[in-house]
């Protein structure tokens, strides 16, 4: 059985601003991937990585792993929508 623990971070103002900037950059990267997904009808993680990774890396301040995480997040969201028959596969 898996258990989840929530931990409150005690951050100062500067750390809070950095976390907010990271969150915003991550959301921007995910949103920048959507046109590639729609245009190419591609929600396979590896294929989307090949299509969009370098473009997102060039436009975003995120590191390589965070860009890969954004690709994974977008693919997972589109696969969930396809499974619910909200988009055609």
DSSP file (Angstrom, degrees, kcal/mol; ACC not computed):
  #  RESIDUE AA STRUCTURE BP1 BP2  ACC     N-H-->O    O-->H-N    N-H-->O    O-->H-N    TCO  KAPPA ALPHA  PHI   PSI    X-CA   Y-CA   Z-CA
    1    1 A X              0   0    0      0, 0.0     2,-0.3     0, 0.0     0, 0.0   0.000 360.0 360.0 360.0 133.2    0.0    0.0    0.0
    2    2 A X        -     0   0    0      2,-0.0     2,-0.4     0, 0.0     0, 0.0  -0.692 360.0-162.6 -91.1 143.0    1.3    3.4   -0.9
    3    3 A X        -     0   0    0     -2,-0.3     2,-0.5     2,-0.0     0, 0.0  -0.951   6.4-147.1-123.9 146.9    1.1    6.3    1.4
    4    4 A X        -     0   0    0     -2,-0.4     2,-0.5     2,-0.0    -2,-0.0  -0.938   8.5-164.0-115.2 134.2    1.4   10.0    0.6
    5    5 A X        -     0   0    0     -2,-0.5     2,-0.5     2,-0.0    -2,-0.0  -0.968   9.0-148.6-117.3 130.1    2.9   12.5    3.0
    6    6 A X        -     0   0    0     -2,-0.5     2,-0.5     2,-0.0    -2,-0.0  -0.849  14.4-167.5 -96.5 131.3    2.4   16.3    2.5
    7    7 A X        -     0   0    0     -2,-0.5     2,-0.5     2,-0.0    -2,-0.0  -0.977  15.0-138.5-122.8 126.6    5.2   18.4    3.7
    8    8 A X        -     0   0    0     -2,-0.5     2,-0.4     1,-0.0    -2,-0.0  -0.704  20.2-136.9 -83.4 128.7    4.9   22.2    4.1
    9    9 A X        -     0   0    0     -2,-0.5     2,-1.0     1,-0.0    -1,-0.0  -0.718   3.3-147.3 -86.8 131.5    8.0   24.0    2.9
   10   10 A X        +     0   0    0     -2,-0.4     2,-0.3     0, 0.0    -1,-0.0  -0.840  35.0 167.2 -96.3  99.7    9.3   26.8    5.1
   11   11 A X        -     0   0    0     -2,-1.0     2,-0.1     1,-0.0    -2,-0.0  -0.825  32.0-129.7-115.9 151.8   10.7   29.2    2.5
   12   12 A X     >  -     0   0    0     -2,-0.3     4,-2.3     1,-0.1     5,-0.2  -0.327  43.6 -89.7 -86.0-179.3   11.8   32.7    2.6
   13   13 A X  H  > S+     0   0    0      1,-0.2     4,-2.2     2,-0.2     5,-0.2   0.896 125.8  50.2 -61.2 -43.6   10.6   35.3    0.1
   14   14 A X  H  > S+     0   0    0      1,-0.2     4,-2.1     2,-0.2    -1,-0.2   0.914 111.6  47.7 -63.7 -43.6   13.4   34.7   -2.4
   15   15 A X  H  > S+     0   0    0      2,-0.2     4,-2.5     1,-0.2    -1,-0.2   0.888 110.4  52.5 -65.4 -38.7   12.9   30.9   -2.4
   16   16 A X  H  X S+     0   0    0     -4,-2.3     4,-2.2     1,-0.2    -1,-0.2   0.905 109.5  49.2 -62.1 -41.8    9.1   31.4   -2.8
   17   17 A X  H  X S+     0   0    0     -4,-2.2     4,-2.3     2,-0.2    -2,-0.2   0.887 110.8  50.3 -65.4 -39.0    9.7   33.7   -5.8
   18   18 A X  H  X S+     0   0    0     -4,-2.1     4,-2.3     2,-0.2    -2,-0.2   0.905 110.9  48.7 -66.3 -41.4   12.1   31.1   -7.3
   19   19 A X  H  X S+     0   0    0     -4,-2.5     4,-2.5     2,-0.2    -2,-0.2   0.898 111.7  49.5 -64.8 -39.9    9.6   28.3   -6.9
   20   20 A X  H  X S+     0   0    0     -4,-2.2     4,-2.4     2,-0.2    -2,-0.2   0.898 110.3  50.7 -65.0 -40.3    6.8   30.4   -8.4
   21   21 A X  H  X S+     0   0    0     -4,-2.3     4,-2.5     2,-0.2    -2,-0.2   0.896 111.2  48.8 -63.6 -40.3    9.1   31.2  -11.4
   22   22 A X  H  X S+     0   0    0     -4,-2.3     4,-2.4     2,-0.2    -2,-0.2   0.918 111.1  49.7 -64.5 -44.1    9.8   27.5  -11.8
   23   23 A X  H  X S+     0   0    0     -4,-2.5     4,-2.3     1,-0.2    -2,-0.2   0.909 112.7  47.4 -61.3 -42.9    6.1   26.7  -11.7
   24   24 A X  H  X S+     0   0    0     -4,-2.4     4,-2.5     2,-0.2    -2,-0.2   0.912 111.8  49.3 -66.3 -43.5    5.4   29.4  -14.3
   25   25 A X  H  X S+     0   0    0     -4,-2.5     4,-2.2     2,-0.2    -2,-0.2   0.885 111.3  50.4 -63.7 -38.6    8.2   28.3  -16.6
   26   26 A X  H  X S+     0   0    0     -4,-2.4     4,-2.4     2,-0.2    -2,-0.2   0.930 111.5  47.2 -65.1 -45.9    7.0   24.7  -16.4
   27   27 A X  H  X S+     0   0    0     -4,-2.3     4,-2.5     1,-0.2    -2,-0.2   0.896 111.6  51.6 -62.6 -40.3    3.4   25.6  -17.2
   28   28 A X  H  X S+     0   0    0     -4,-2.5     4,-2.1     2,-0.2    -1,-0.2   0.896 109.3  50.3 -62.9 -40.4    4.6   27.8  -20.1
   29   29 A X  H  X S+     0   0    0     -4,-2.2     4,-1.2     2,-0.2    -2,-0.2   0.919 110.9  48.8 -64.2 -43.7    6.6   24.8  -21.4
   30   30 A X  H >X S+     0   0    0     -4,-2.4     4,-0.9     1,-0.2     3,-0.5   0.924 112.5  48.2 -61.2 -44.1    3.6   22.5  -21.2
   31   31 A X  H 3X S+     0   0    0     -4,-2.5     4,-0.6     1,-0.2     3,-0.4   0.833 107.3  56.0 -66.4 -32.5    1.4   25.1  -23.0
   32   32 A X  H 3< S+     0   0    0     -4,-2.1     4,-0.5     1,-0.2    -1,-0.2   0.751 103.7  55.8 -70.9 -23.3    4.1   25.5  -25.7
   33   33 A X  H <X S+     0   0    0     -4,-1.2     4,-2.0    -3,-0.5     3,-0.4   0.756  88.1  78.6 -77.9 -25.1    3.9   21.8  -26.4
   34   34 A X  H  X S+     0   0    0     -4,-0.9     4,-2.7    -3,-0.4     5,-0.2   0.883  88.7  52.8 -57.4 -45.7    0.2   21.8  -27.1
   35   35 A X  H  X S+     0   0    0     -4,-0.6     4,-2.9     1,-0.2    -1,-0.2   0.895 109.9  49.8 -59.0 -37.5    0.4   23.2  -30.7
   36   36 A X  H  > S+     0   0    0     -4,-0.5     4,-2.1    -3,-0.4     6,-0.3   0.891 111.6  48.9 -66.0 -38.6    2.9   20.4  -31.6
   37   37 A X  H  X>S+     0   0    0     -4,-2.0     5,-1.1     2,-0.2     4,-1.1   0.932 116.1  42.3 -65.4 -45.8    0.6   17.8  -30.1
   38   38 A X  H  <5S+     0   0    0     -4,-2.7    -2,-0.2     2,-0.2     3,-0.2   0.930 115.9  47.6 -68.4 -46.0   -2.5   19.1  -31.9
   39   39 A X  H  <5S+     0   0    0     -4,-2.9    -1,-0.2    -5,-0.2    -2,-0.2   0.894 125.3  29.5 -64.0 -41.4   -0.7   19.7  -35.3
   40   40 A X  H  <5S-     0   0    0     -4,-2.1    -1,-0.2    -5,-0.2    -2,-0.2   0.447  97.0-132.2 -99.3  -1.6    1.0   16.3  -35.4
   41   41 A X  T  <5 +     0   0    0     -4,-1.1     2,-0.5     1,-0.2    -3,-0.2   0.929  57.2 148.6  46.1  51.1   -1.6   14.4  -33.4
   42   42 A X      < +     0   0    0     -5,-1.1    -1,-0.2    -6,-0.3    -2,-0.1  -0.953  22.7 153.1-122.7 113.9    1.2   13.0  -31.4
   43   43 A X        +     0   0    0     -2,-0.5     2,-0.5    -3,-0.1    36,-0.2   0.034  39.8 117.5-126.9  26.3    0.9   12.1  -27.7
   44   44 A X     >  -     0   0    0      1,-0.1     4,-2.9    35,-0.0     5,-0.3  -0.830  63.7-138.8 -87.9 128.7    3.6    9.4  -27.7
   45   45 A X  H  > S+     0   0    0     -2,-0.5     4,-2.2     1,-0.2    -1,-0.1   0.895  98.9  44.4 -59.1 -45.7    6.3   10.6  -25.3
   46   46 A X  H  > S+     0   0    0      2,-0.2     4,-2.1     1,-0.2    -1,-0.2   0.923 115.9  46.7 -67.9 -43.9    9.3    9.5  -27.4
   47   47 A X  H  > S+     0   0    0      1,-0.2     4,-1.8     2,-0.2    -2,-0.2   0.906 113.8  48.2 -65.3 -41.2    7.9   10.9  -30.6
   48   48 A X  H  X S+     0   0    0     -4,-2.9     4,-2.7     2,-0.2     5,-0.4   0.874 108.1  55.7 -67.0 -36.2    6.9   14.2  -29.0
   49   49 A X  H  X S+     0   0    0     -4,-2.2     4,-2.1    -5,-0.3     5,-0.3   0.935 109.0  47.0 -59.2 -46.2   10.4   14.4  -27.5
   50   50 A X  H  < S+     0   0    0     -4,-2.1    -1,-0.2     1,-0.2    -2,-0.2   0.850 116.4  45.9 -64.5 -34.4   11.9   14.1  -31.0
   51   51 A X  H  < S+     0   0    0     -4,-1.8    -2,-0.2    -5,-0.1    -1,-0.2   0.887 130.7  11.2 -74.6 -40.2    9.5   16.7  -32.3
   52   52 A X  H  X S+     0   0    0     -4,-2.7     4,-2.5    -5,-0.1     5,-0.3   0.542  91.9  97.5-124.9  -8.9    9.6   19.4  -29.7
   53   53 A X  H  X S+     0   0    0     -4,-2.1     4,-2.7    -5,-0.4     5,-0.2   0.922  91.0  42.2 -56.2 -53.1   12.5   19.0  -27.2
   54   54 A X  H  > S+     0   0    0     -5,-0.3     4,-2.0     1,-0.2    -1,-0.2   0.855 114.0  52.6 -67.5 -33.9   15.1   21.3  -28.7
   55   55 A X  H  > S+     0   0    0      2,-0.2     4,-1.6     1,-0.2    -1,-0.2   0.928 112.5  44.2 -65.4 -44.6   12.5   24.0  -29.5
   56   56 A X  H  X S+     0   0    0     -4,-2.5     4,-1.9     1,-0.2    -2,-0.2   0.901 111.7  53.7 -67.1 -40.5   11.2   24.0  -25.9
   57   57 A X  H  < S+     0   0    0     -4,-2.7    -1,-0.2    -5,-0.3    -2,-0.2   0.887 109.7  48.6 -60.2 -39.0   14.8   23.9  -24.5
   58   58 A X  H  < S+     0   0    0     -4,-2.0    -1,-0.2     1,-0.2    -2,-0.2   0.851 118.0  39.5 -70.0 -34.3   15.7   27.0  -26.6
   59   59 A X  H  < S+     0   0    0     -4,-1.6     2,-0.3    -5,-0.1    -2,-0.2   0.670 110.3  65.8 -88.8 -18.3   12.6   28.9  -25.5
   60   60 A X     <  -     0   0    0     -4,-1.9     7,-0.1    -5,-0.1   -34,-0.0  -0.773  67.0-142.2-113.9 148.8   12.5   27.9  -21.9
   61   61 A X  S    S+     0   0    0     -2,-0.3    -1,-0.1   -39,-0.0    -4,-0.1   0.456  70.1 115.9 -80.8   0.5   14.8   28.6  -18.9
   62   62 A X        -     0   0    0     -6,-0.2    -2,-0.1   -37,-0.1     2,-0.1  -0.309  68.3-115.5 -71.4 152.2   14.1   25.0  -17.7
   63   63 A X     >  -     0   0    0      1,-0.1     4,-1.9    -2,-0.0     5,-0.2  -0.252  35.9 -95.2 -76.7 173.2   16.7   22.4  -17.5
   64   64 A X  H  > S+     0   0    0      1,-0.2     4,-2.3     2,-0.2     5,-0.2   0.893 122.5  50.3 -61.5 -42.8   16.7   19.3  -19.6
   65   65 A X  H  > S+     0   0    0      1,-0.2     4,-2.3     2,-0.2    -1,-0.2   0.885 109.4  51.1 -66.1 -36.9   15.0   17.0  -17.1
   66   66 A X  H  > S+     0   0    0      2,-0.2     4,-2.1     1,-0.2    -1,-0.2   0.866 108.9  51.3 -68.4 -34.6   12.2   19.5  -16.5
   67   67 A X  H  X S+     0   0    0     -4,-1.9     4,-2.3     2,-0.2    -2,-0.2   0.919 110.2  49.4 -66.0 -42.2   11.6   19.8  -20.2
   68   68 A X  H  X S+     0   0    0     -4,-2.3     4,-2.3     1,-0.2    -2,-0.2   0.895 110.2  51.4 -61.5 -39.5   11.4   16.0  -20.4
   69   69 A X  H  X S+     0   0    0     -4,-2.3     4,-2.5     2,-0.2    -1,-0.2   0.881 108.3  51.4 -64.5 -38.3    8.9   16.1  -17.4
   70   70 A X  H  X S+     0   0    0     -4,-2.1     4,-2.4     2,-0.2    -2,-0.2   0.912 109.6  49.9 -65.3 -41.8    6.8   18.7  -19.2
   71   71 A X  H  X S+     0   0    0     -4,-2.3     4,-2.4     1,-0.2    -2,-0.2   0.928 111.9  48.6 -60.3 -45.4    6.7   16.4  -22.3
   72   72 A X  H  X S+     0   0    0     -4,-2.3     4,-2.5     1,-0.2    -2,-0.2   0.909 110.8  50.8 -61.7 -43.3    5.7   13.5  -20.1
   73   73 A X  H  X S+     0   0    0     -4,-2.5     4,-2.1     2,-0.2    -2,-0.2   0.916 111.6  46.7 -61.7 -45.3    3.0   15.5  -18.4
   74   74 A X  H  X S+     0   0    0     -4,-2.4     4,-2.3     2,-0.2     5,-0.2   0.917 113.1  49.0 -65.6 -43.4    1.4   16.7  -21.7
   75   75 A X  H  X S+     0   0    0     -4,-2.4     4,-2.5     1,-0.2     5,-0.2   0.915 110.8  50.6 -61.7 -42.8    1.5   13.2  -23.2
   76   76 A X  H  X S+     0   0    0     -4,-2.5     4,-2.0     1,-0.2    -1,-0.2   0.896 110.2  50.0 -62.9 -40.6   -0.1   11.8  -20.1
   77   77 A X  H  X S+     0   0    0     -4,-2.1     4,-1.9     2,-0.2    -1,-0.2   0.914 112.9  45.6 -65.0 -43.6   -2.9   14.4  -20.2
   78   78 A X  H  X S+     0   0    0     -4,-2.3     4,-2.3     2,-0.2    -2,-0.2   0.873 111.1  52.5 -69.9 -36.2   -3.7   13.7  -23.9
   79   79 A X  H  X S+     0   0    0     -4,-2.5     4,-2.3     2,-0.2    -1,-0.2   0.889 108.5  51.5 -64.7 -37.9   -3.6   10.0  -23.4
   80   80 A X  H  X S+     0   0    0     -4,-2.0     4,-1.4    -5,-0.2    -2,-0.2   0.909 110.4  48.3 -64.4 -41.2   -6.1   10.4  -20.5
   81   81 A X  H  <>S+     0   0    0     -4,-1.9     5,-2.6     1,-0.2     6,-0.7   0.881 111.4  50.3 -66.4 -37.6   -8.4   12.5  -22.8
   82   82 A X  H ><5S+     0   0    0     -4,-2.3     3,-1.4     1,-0.2    -2,-0.2   0.888 107.7  53.5 -66.6 -38.6   -8.1    9.9  -25.6
   83   83 A X  H 3<5S+     0   0    0     -4,-2.3    -1,-0.2     1,-0.3    -2,-0.2   0.822 107.9  50.6 -65.2 -30.5   -9.0    7.1  -23.1
   84   84 A X  T 3<5S-     0   0    0     -4,-1.4    -1,-0.3    -5,-0.2    -2,-0.2   0.378 115.5-119.1 -86.5   4.2  -12.1    9.0  -22.1
   85   85 A X  T < 5S+     0   0    0     -3,-1.4    -3,-0.2     2,-0.2    -2,-0.1   0.763  78.3 126.7  64.0  27.4  -13.0    9.4  -25.9
   86   86 A X  S   <S+     0   0    0     -5,-2.6     2,-0.3    -6,-0.2    -4,-0.2   0.684  74.6  32.7 -86.9 -19.0  -12.8   13.2  -25.6
   87   87 A X  S    S-     0   0    0     -6,-0.7     2,-0.3    -9,-0.1    -2,-0.2  -0.974  90.6-112.2-132.0 151.1  -10.4   13.3  -28.6
   88   88 A X              0   0    0     -2,-0.3    -6,-0.1     1,-0.1    -2,-0.0  -0.614 360.0 360.0 -82.9 138.8  -10.2   11.0  -31.6
   89   89 A X              0   0    0     -2,-0.3    -1,-0.1    -7,-0.1    -7,-0.0   0.430 360.0 360.0 -94.9 360.0   -7.1    8.7  -31.8
